[in-house]
């Protein structure tokens, strides 16, 4: 049997006599456990974006068991400045997964003994996903801010009437939305901002490859504006479909 985390799960569970033994049992299916002053902790193999492990705590109360992330997800989000975003994301994830996200910013769930392993998996996954989603939304906000700055520069250089924001461009087979089109005396220029991650680079690569297959008299000059050249993957392939330019030199490159 395979768990929701992609880990092998041993369905044979020995009934323990203490809460610490129960924590050890659950941990054997996830990673490892460790003692703490308040409650046993289960250190999972899952990682938050910052590189630290997702850690769960286990408590017993009147025959029921509480599995919680101990607020570690909230603290990870706070360190990246995303507390408010995290709270919104976490509440939605908790509702979707039938677990709680309380006022102390902790994911938790109360379950009987035979549901502990599944509960641990769900809580760990929710905590990790909430932090990842928070990090992604924060990154997208930064990218949107950089794009807004770049569009203002285009307006000043070329004139507002010649800068078209988010136009839909028909390629050889598909229609694509690009960040901007600059109307010039020659072939108009298409501009897409490329963040330093594979999703962003591959998205721009796909659209520019299709647009590059247009007949030359229907084509465009294509610019991939890099936010961080050194950390951007697939540069050589992306460069085959567009001209790669640094963010601070995009205006000069298009005007040339």
Wavefront OBJ file of the C-alpha trace (Angstrom):
o trace
v 0.000 0.000 0.000
v 1.240 3.507 -0.833
v 0.382 6.576 1.216
v -0.738 10.008 0.039
v 2.872 11.129 0.483
v 4.131 8.424 -1.846
v 5.600 6.441 1.080
v 5.233 2.739 1.712
v 2.758 2.103 4.506
v 2.887 -1.014 6.675
v -0.704 -2.028 7.381
v 0.349 -4.269 10.308
v 0.291 -2.119 13.429
v 1.236 -3.383 16.890
v -0.926 -1.942 19.664
v 1.384 0.099 21.931
v 0.880 0.825 25.632
v 2.074 4.440 25.743
v 1.728 7.617 23.767
v 5.478 7.596 23.046
v 5.237 4.073 21.626
v 2.351 5.163 19.423
v 4.426 8.077 18.145
v 7.257 5.648 17.333
v 4.875 3.403 15.421
v 3.443 6.189 13.292
v 6.925 7.574 12.731
v 8.190 4.258 11.334
v 5.802 4.758 8.412
v 6.911 8.383 7.918
v 10.389 9.106 9.217
v 11.390 9.142 12.883
v 10.144 10.368 16.244
v 11.784 12.304 19.026
v 10.867 13.080 22.596
v 10.054 16.618 23.690
v 8.981 18.217 26.940
v 5.359 18.652 25.837
v 4.548 15.809 23.431
v 6.262 13.278 21.171
v 7.269 14.740 17.824
v 7.212 13.005 14.437
v 9.793 14.328 11.990
v 8.491 13.625 8.476
v 10.516 13.460 5.244
v 8.542 16.405 3.826
v 10.333 19.721 3.446
v 9.074 23.284 3.625
v 10.385 25.649 0.904
v 13.043 26.921 3.329
v 14.481 23.423 3.674
v 13.335 22.496 7.186
v 11.372 19.304 7.871
v 7.645 19.176 8.483
v 7.276 18.130 12.141
v 4.097 16.820 13.738
v 3.199 16.407 17.401
v 0.973 13.739 18.887
v -1.269 14.007 21.974
v -3.758 11.688 23.624
v -6.937 12.774 25.409
v -9.604 10.406 26.696
v -8.925 7.734 24.120
v -8.720 10.144 21.172
v -5.525 11.353 19.535
v -4.621 14.801 18.282
v -2.211 15.162 15.354
v -0.923 18.698 14.784
v 1.806 20.555 12.917
v 2.478 22.540 16.092
v 2.313 25.828 14.204
v 5.531 25.097 12.289
v 3.867 25.911 8.965
v 2.720 29.294 10.256
v 6.213 30.092 11.532
v 7.763 29.169 8.175
v 5.317 31.480 6.406
v 5.981 34.268 8.886
v 9.739 34.077 8.220
v 9.085 34.831 4.540
v 6.702 37.672 5.381
v 3.596 35.801 4.309
v 1.534 35.422 7.502
v -1.649 36.961 6.107
v -1.453 35.023 2.861
v -0.764 31.831 4.808
v -3.848 32.256 6.983
v -6.137 32.493 3.956
v -4.471 29.579 2.202
v -4.416 27.424 5.342
v -8.110 27.892 6.082
v -9.044 26.822 2.557
v -6.754 23.778 2.732
v -8.074 22.774 6.147
v -11.649 22.909 4.904
v -10.781 20.904 1.790
v -9.059 18.210 3.852
v -11.579 18.023 6.726
v -9.064 19.143 9.327
v -8.896 22.218 11.570
v -6.844 25.358 11.256
v -7.366 27.263 14.495
v -6.749 30.741 15.844
v -3.280 29.686 17.024
v -2.353 29.056 13.364
v -2.045 25.314 13.899
v -3.281 22.509 11.669
v -4.726 19.666 13.719
v -7.219 16.830 13.732
v -8.723 14.562 16.388
v -8.940 10.910 15.354
v -9.319 7.425 16.818
v -6.323 5.125 17.152
v -6.839 3.298 13.850
v -6.857 6.539 11.804
v -3.585 7.960 13.129
v -1.410 7.209 10.134
v -3.826 8.714 7.606
v -4.323 11.739 9.849
v -0.585 12.308 10.114
v -0.228 12.179 6.349
v -3.094 14.638 5.783
v -1.869 17.153 8.376
v 1.750 16.998 7.174
v 0.685 17.447 3.565
v -1.613 20.357 4.413
v 1.082 22.185 6.379
v 3.661 21.729 3.611
v 1.250 22.692 0.820
v 0.071 25.804 2.665
v 3.636 27.101 3.006
v 4.470 26.240 -0.612
v 1.356 28.011 -1.876
v 2.161 31.042 0.280
v 5.691 31.185 -1.139
v 4.352 30.922 -4.695
v 1.816 33.713 -4.183
v 4.450 35.980 -2.651
v 6.753 35.288 -5.600
v 3.963 36.028 -8.073
v 3.265 39.337 -6.337
v 6.899 40.316 -6.717
v 6.872 39.355 -10.387
v 3.683 41.344 -10.983
v 5.321 44.340 -9.331
v 8.380 44.037 -11.552
v 6.170 43.739 -14.624
v 4.229 46.864 -13.662
v 7.522 48.765 -13.313
v 8.668 47.548 -16.726
v 5.413 48.546 -18.410
v 5.726 52.064 -16.998
v 9.202 52.276 -18.542
v 7.810 51.125 -21.883
v 5.095 53.799 -21.701
v 7.707 56.502 -21.164
v 9.969 55.255 -23.951
v 7.484 54.340 -26.672
v 4.268 56.145 -25.683
v 1.226 54.715 -23.942
v -0.642 54.234 -27.216
v 2.076 51.892 -28.514
v 2.279 49.648 -25.449
v -0.436 46.993 -25.406
v -0.774 45.145 -22.124
v -1.537 41.397 -22.041
v -2.532 41.027 -25.709
v -3.662 37.689 -27.152
v -1.387 36.612 -29.996
v -2.244 33.857 -32.440
v 0.655 31.471 -33.047
v 0.883 28.721 -35.645
v -1.461 26.440 -33.679
v -2.589 28.196 -30.489
v -3.572 31.597 -29.140
v -1.309 32.942 -26.381
v -1.365 35.810 -23.934
v 1.932 37.681 -23.607
v 2.862 40.314 -21.055
v 3.115 43.152 -23.579
v 3.344 44.050 -27.242
v 5.282 47.146 -28.326
v 4.194 48.597 -31.670
v 7.224 49.830 -33.599
v 7.910 50.987 -37.134
v 9.247 47.562 -38.082
v 8.006 44.276 -36.713
v 6.237 44.737 -33.387
v 7.935 43.350 -30.297
v 6.455 40.810 -27.903
v 7.669 40.832 -24.313
v 7.386 38.199 -21.611
v 8.892 38.383 -18.155
v 10.724 35.195 -17.142
v 11.077 34.335 -13.459
v 13.909 32.124 -12.221
v 11.966 28.858 -12.213
v 11.193 26.079 -14.658
v 7.445 26.761 -14.843
v 7.959 30.354 -15.955
v 10.734 29.534 -18.432
v 8.844 26.617 -19.967
v 5.649 28.643 -20.290
v 7.408 31.391 -22.256
v 9.287 28.782 -24.294
v 6.040 27.074 -25.356
v 4.303 30.255 -26.484
v 7.342 31.704 -28.255
v 8.053 28.438 -30.053
v 4.527 28.408 -31.476
v 4.611 32.108 -32.373
v 8.028 31.686 -34.033
v 6.441 29.310 -36.553
v 4.370 32.101 -38.093
v 5.364 33.273 -41.602
v 8.026 35.982 -41.401
v 5.738 38.730 -42.685
v 3.253 37.905 -39.904
v 5.876 37.416 -37.227
v 7.072 39.447 -34.271
v 10.315 40.209 -32.553
v 10.269 38.163 -29.371
v 11.951 39.183 -26.104
v 12.302 37.075 -22.972
v 13.102 39.465 -20.134
v 15.080 37.666 -17.426
v 14.702 38.554 -13.766
v 17.682 36.400 -12.783
v 19.742 34.963 -15.637
v 21.971 32.784 -13.460
v 19.061 30.977 -11.830
v 16.822 30.644 -14.885
v 16.711 27.081 -16.312
v 16.621 26.075 -19.992
v 18.233 29.302 -21.201
v 19.761 27.755 -24.308
v 16.420 26.372 -25.498
v 14.564 29.549 -24.584
v 17.192 31.553 -26.459
v 16.401 29.619 -29.629
v 12.864 31.047 -29.641
v 13.493 34.600 -28.435
v 16.102 37.189 -27.612
v 17.171 36.968 -23.973
v 17.634 40.323 -22.288
v 18.286 41.428 -18.728
v 15.444 43.193 -16.946
v 17.260 46.524 -16.680
v 18.157 46.521 -20.388
v 14.818 45.510 -21.864
v 13.798 49.026 -22.941
v 17.084 49.699 -24.744
v 17.036 46.283 -26.426
v 13.539 46.745 -27.830
v 14.225 50.316 -28.916
v 17.396 49.329 -30.779
l 1 2 3 4 5 6 7 8 9 10 11 12 13 14 15 16 17 18 19 20 21 22 23 24 25 26 27 28 29 30 31 32 33 34 35 36 37 38 39 40 41 42 43 44 45 46 47 48 49 50 51 52 53 54 55 56 57 58 59 60 61 62 63 64 65 66 67 68 69 70 71 72 73 74 75 76 77 78 79 80 81 82 83 84 85 86 87 88 89 90 91 92 93 94 95 96 97 98 99 100 101 102 103 104 105 106 107 108 109 110 111 112 113 114 115 116 117 118 119 120 121 122 123 124 125 126 127 128 129 130 131 132 133 134 135 136 137 138 139 140 141 142 143 144 145 146 147 148 149 150 151 152 153 154 155 156 157 158 159 160 161 162 163 164 165 166 167 168 169 170 171 172 173 174 175 176 177 178 179 180 181 182 183 184 185 186 187 188 189 190 191 192 193 194 195 196 197 198 199 200 201 202 203 204 205 206 207 208 209 210 211 212 213 214 215 216 217 218 219 220 221 222 223 224 225 226 227 228 229 230 231 232 233 234 235 236 237 238 239 240 241 242 243 244 245 246 247 248 249 250 251 252 253 254 255 256
